[in-house]
Amino acid sequence: MCLKADKTLNKWNRMMNNFRLTDNRLSDSACKIQETIFSLEFIFALTAFVGVLTLKLWYQTAEVVDLLWILYPTSKLVSLFSGESFLFINGQGFMRADSLVLINKGCSGINFLAISVSLAVYTSLHIKIAPFKKTIILVQSVFVAYCITIAANTSRILGAMSLAPVQDIFSSSKIADKLHMAEGMFVYLFFLIFLFFLLKGGIYARNP
Protein backbone atom coordinates (compact mmCIF):
# COMPACT_ATOMS: atom_id res chain seq x y z
CA MET A 1 0.00 0.00 0.00
CA CYS A 2 2.83 2.38 0.93
CA LEU A 3 4.68 1.50 -2.28
CA LYS A 4 1.61 2.37 -4.36
CA ALA A 5 1.22 5.66 -2.51
CA ASP A 6 4.89 6.49 -3.15
CA LYS A 7 4.49 5.81 -6.88
CA THR A 8 1.42 8.03 -7.00
CA LEU A 9 3.27 10.79 -5.14
CA ASN A 10 6.28 10.53 -7.47
CA LYS A 11 4.01 10.69 -10.51
CA TRP A 12 2.28 13.74 -9.08
CA ASN A 13 5.64 15.43 -8.42
CA ARG A 14 6.78 14.75 -11.98
CA MET A 15 3.54 16.24 -13.32
CA MET A 16 3.99 19.36 -11.19
CA ASN A 17 7.61 19.75 -12.32
CA ASN A 18 6.58 19.44 -15.96
CA PHE A 19 3.85 22.00 -15.38
CA ARG A 20 6.32 24.45 -13.81
CA LEU A 21 8.76 23.91 -16.68
CA THR A 22 6.03 24.53 -19.26
CA ASP A 23 4.85 27.59 -17.36
CA ASN A 24 8.41 28.99 -17.29
CA ARG A 25 8.80 28.41 -21.01
CA LEU A 26 5.50 30.18 -21.71
CA SER A 27 6.57 33.08 -19.51
CA ASP A 28 9.90 33.36 -21.35
CA SER A 29 8.13 33.25 -24.70
CA ALA A 30 5.67 35.92 -23.59
CA CYS A 31 8.54 38.14 -22.46
CA LYS A 32 10.35 37.68 -25.77
CA ILE A 33 7.18 38.51 -27.72
CA GLN A 34 6.65 41.61 -25.58
CA GLU A 35 10.26 42.70 -26.08
CA THR A 36 9.89 42.21 -29.85
CA ILE A 37 6.65 44.20 -30.01
CA PHE A 38 8.12 47.14 -28.14
CA SER A 39 11.57 46.98 -29.77
CA LEU A 40 12.73 49.92 -31.87
CA GLU A 41 13.25 47.66 -34.89
CA PHE A 42 9.65 46.46 -34.79
CA ILE A 43 8.35 50.01 -34.47
CA PHE A 44 10.44 51.13 -37.43
CA ALA A 45 9.31 48.18 -39.55
CA LEU A 46 5.64 48.69 -38.64
CA THR A 47 5.86 52.44 -39.31
CA ALA A 48 7.47 51.82 -42.69
CA PHE A 49 4.85 49.23 -43.63
CA VAL A 50 1.97 51.53 -42.69
CA GLY A 51 3.64 54.45 -44.44
CA VAL A 52 4.26 52.57 -47.68
CA LEU A 53 0.74 51.11 -47.68
CA THR A 54 -0.74 54.55 -47.07
CA LEU A 55 1.38 56.01 -49.88
CA LYS A 56 0.19 53.33 -52.30
CA LEU A 57 -3.47 53.83 -51.39
CA TRP A 58 -3.17 57.61 -51.56
CA TYR A 59 -1.47 57.43 -54.97
CA GLN A 60 -4.49 55.71 -56.51
CA THR A 61 -6.64 58.82 -56.05
CA ALA A 62 -3.89 61.47 -56.17
CA GLU A 63 -3.99 64.16 -58.86
CA VAL A 64 -1.00 65.62 -60.69
CA VAL A 65 -1.03 68.69 -58.45
CA ASP A 66 -0.74 66.40 -55.40
CA LEU A 67 2.47 64.93 -56.81
CA LEU A 68 4.33 68.18 -57.40
CA TRP A 69 6.67 67.35 -54.52
CA ILE A 70 8.23 64.71 -56.77
CA LEU A 71 7.21 65.77 -60.29
CA TYR A 72 8.46 69.35 -60.00
CA PRO A 73 12.11 68.53 -59.17
CA THR A 74 12.01 65.75 -61.77
CA SER A 75 10.84 68.16 -64.47
CA LYS A 76 13.50 70.69 -63.51
CA LEU A 77 16.28 68.11 -63.80
CA VAL A 78 14.94 66.83 -67.12
CA SER A 79 14.84 70.41 -68.38
CA LEU A 80 18.37 71.04 -67.13
CA PHE A 81 19.95 67.98 -68.78
CA SER A 82 17.90 68.05 -71.98
CA GLY A 83 17.90 71.78 -72.57
CA GLU A 84 14.14 71.64 -73.20
CA SER A 85 11.57 73.80 -71.44
CA PHE A 86 8.52 72.32 -69.70
CA LEU A 87 5.33 74.13 -68.79
CA PHE A 88 3.02 72.92 -66.04
CA ILE A 89 -0.56 72.31 -67.19
CA ASN A 90 -3.03 71.75 -64.38
CA GLY A 91 -4.62 68.32 -64.56
CA GLN A 92 -2.04 66.99 -67.05
CA GLY A 93 1.50 67.59 -65.86
CA PHE A 94 4.64 69.21 -67.25
CA MET A 95 4.40 69.53 -71.03
CA ARG A 96 7.36 70.11 -73.31
CA ALA A 97 7.12 73.13 -75.59
CA ASP A 98 6.44 70.98 -78.67
CA SER A 99 3.73 69.02 -76.77
CA LEU A 100 5.46 65.72 -77.61
CA VAL A 101 6.64 64.92 -74.08
CA LEU A 102 4.45 64.99 -70.98
CA ILE A 103 5.73 64.38 -67.45
CA ASN A 104 2.55 63.23 -65.70
CA LYS A 105 1.39 61.09 -62.80
CA GLY A 106 2.81 57.93 -64.37
CA CYS A 107 6.29 59.48 -64.27
CA SER A 108 6.26 60.05 -60.50
CA GLY A 109 7.92 56.72 -59.65
CA ILE A 110 5.81 56.21 -56.53
CA ASN A 111 6.17 52.43 -56.74
CA PHE A 112 9.94 52.79 -56.94
CA LEU A 113 9.87 55.20 -54.00
CA ALA A 114 7.87 52.70 -51.93
CA ILE A 115 10.38 49.95 -52.69
CA SER A 116 13.32 52.28 -51.99
CA VAL A 117 11.94 53.35 -48.61
CA SER A 118 11.28 49.71 -47.69
CA LEU A 119 14.84 48.84 -48.66
CA ALA A 120 16.24 51.75 -46.63
CA VAL A 121 14.28 50.73 -43.53
CA TYR A 122 15.05 47.01 -43.86
CA THR A 123 18.80 47.51 -44.30
CA SER A 124 18.94 49.85 -41.29
CA LEU A 125 17.34 47.47 -38.80
CA HIS A 126 20.57 45.57 -38.08
CA ILE A 127 22.47 48.66 -36.87
CA LYS A 128 23.06 48.45 -33.12
CA ILE A 129 23.30 52.06 -31.94
CA ALA A 130 21.44 54.46 -29.67
CA PRO A 131 17.72 54.84 -30.52
CA PHE A 132 17.96 58.59 -31.22
CA LYS A 133 20.93 58.18 -33.55
CA LYS A 134 19.23 55.26 -35.27
CA THR A 135 16.15 57.41 -35.88
CA ILE A 136 18.34 60.11 -37.44
CA ILE A 137 19.99 57.56 -39.71
CA LEU A 138 16.62 56.18 -40.75
CA VAL A 139 15.34 59.66 -41.65
CA GLN A 140 18.52 60.27 -43.66
CA SER A 141 18.04 56.96 -45.46
CA VAL A 142 14.44 57.78 -46.39
CA PHE A 143 15.56 61.18 -47.73
CA VAL A 144 18.29 59.47 -49.77
CA ALA A 145 15.63 57.10 -51.17
CA TYR A 146 13.56 60.14 -52.17
CA CYS A 147 16.53 61.74 -53.95
CA ILE A 148 17.38 58.48 -55.71
CA THR A 149 13.76 58.24 -56.89
CA ILE A 150 14.00 61.69 -58.48
CA ALA A 151 17.29 60.74 -60.12
CA ALA A 152 15.76 57.49 -61.42
CA ASN A 153 12.71 59.33 -62.77
CA THR A 154 14.94 61.86 -64.51
CA SER A 155 17.10 59.16 -66.07
CA ARG A 156 14.09 57.20 -67.23
CA ILE A 157 12.49 60.23 -68.90
CA LEU A 158 15.75 61.29 -70.55
CA GLY A 159 16.24 57.73 -71.77
CA ALA A 160 12.73 57.62 -73.17
CA MET A 161 13.32 60.93 -74.96
CA SER A 162 16.53 59.54 -76.48
CA LEU A 163 14.74 56.40 -77.65
CA ALA A 164 11.83 58.34 -79.15
CA PRO A 165 13.17 58.12 -82.76
CA VAL A 166 13.54 54.34 -82.42
CA GLN A 167 10.06 54.03 -80.91
CA ASP A 168 8.62 56.03 -83.81
CA ILE A 169 9.93 53.40 -86.22
CA PHE A 170 7.97 50.67 -84.40
CA SER A 171 5.02 52.87 -83.46
CA SER A 172 2.59 50.61 -85.32
CA SER A 173 3.56 47.54 -83.30
CA LYS A 174 3.89 46.56 -79.64
CA ILE A 175 7.68 46.76 -79.84
CA ALA A 176 7.63 50.46 -78.95
CA ASP A 177 5.73 49.80 -75.71
CA LYS A 178 7.98 46.88 -74.80
CA LEU A 179 11.07 48.98 -75.50
CA HIS A 180 9.76 51.75 -73.27
CA MET A 181 8.95 49.24 -70.52
CA ALA A 182 12.35 47.55 -70.78
CA GLU A 183 14.13 50.89 -70.56
CA GLY A 184 12.18 51.78 -67.40
CA MET A 185 12.86 48.40 -65.78
CA PHE A 186 16.58 48.68 -66.48
CA VAL A 187 16.80 52.22 -65.09
CA TYR A 188 14.87 51.47 -61.92
CA LEU A 189 16.75 48.23 -61.27
CA PHE A 190 20.07 50.01 -61.70
CA PHE A 191 19.14 52.76 -59.24
CA LEU A 192 17.72 50.28 -56.74
CA ILE A 193 21.02 48.38 -56.69
CA PHE A 194 22.87 51.69 -56.53
CA LEU A 195 20.77 52.74 -53.52
CA PHE A 196 21.53 49.49 -51.71
CA PHE A 197 25.30 49.86 -52.09
CA LEU A 198 25.10 53.58 -51.33
CA LEU A 199 23.40 52.87 -48.02
CA LYS A 200 25.61 49.93 -47.13
CA GLY A 201 28.84 51.64 -48.13
CA GLY A 202 27.90 55.13 -47.00
CA ILE A 203 25.56 55.81 -44.13
CA TYR A 204 25.53 52.30 -42.63
CA ALA A 205 29.25 51.69 -43.07
CA ARG A 206 29.95 54.42 -40.50
CA ASN A 207 27.52 52.77 -38.08
CA PRO A 208 28.03 48.97 -38.35
Long-range contacts (C-beta under 8 A, 24 or more apart in sequence): 40-131, 40-134, 41-125, 44-121, 44-124, 44-125, 44-134, 44-138, 45-121, 45-122, 45-125, 48-117, 48-118, 48-121, 48-122, 51-117, 52-114, 52-117, 52-118, 55-110, 55-113, 55-114, 56-110, 56-111, 56-114, 59-108, 59-110, 62-105, 63-91, 63-105, 64-90, 64-91, 64-92, 64-93, 64-104, 64-105, 65-90, 65-91, 67-105, 67-108, 67-110, 70-108, 70-109, 70-110, 70-113, 70-146, 70-149, 70-150, 70-153, 71-103, 71-104, 71-105, 71-107, 71-108, 73-150, 74-103, 74-107, 74-108, 74-109, 74-150, 74-153, 74-154, 74-157, 75-103, 77-150, 77-151, 77-154, 78-103, 78-154, 78-157, 78-158, 78-161, 81-154, 81-158, 82-158, 82-161, 100-164, 101-157, 101-161, 103-157, 107-153, 107-156, 107-157, 108-153, 109-149, 109-150, 109-152, 109-153, 109-156, 109-188, 112-149, 112-152, 112-153, 112-188, 112-191, 112-192, 113-145, 113-146, 113-149, 115-192, 116-145, 116-146, 116-148, 116-149, 116-192, 116-195, 117-142, 117-145, 119-145, 119-192, 119-195, 119-196, 119-199, 120-144, 120-145, 120-195, 120-199, 123-196, 123-199, 123-200, 123-204, 124-199, 124-204, 127-204, 127-207, 127-208, 129-207, 133-207, 137-203, 137-204, 137-207, 140-203, 141-199, 141-203, 144-195, 144-198, 144-199, 144-203, 145-195, 148-191, 148-194, 148-195, 148-198, 149-191, 151-191, 152-187, 152-188, 152-191, 155-187, 155-191, 156-183, 156-184, 156-187, 156-188, 159-183, 159-187, 160-184
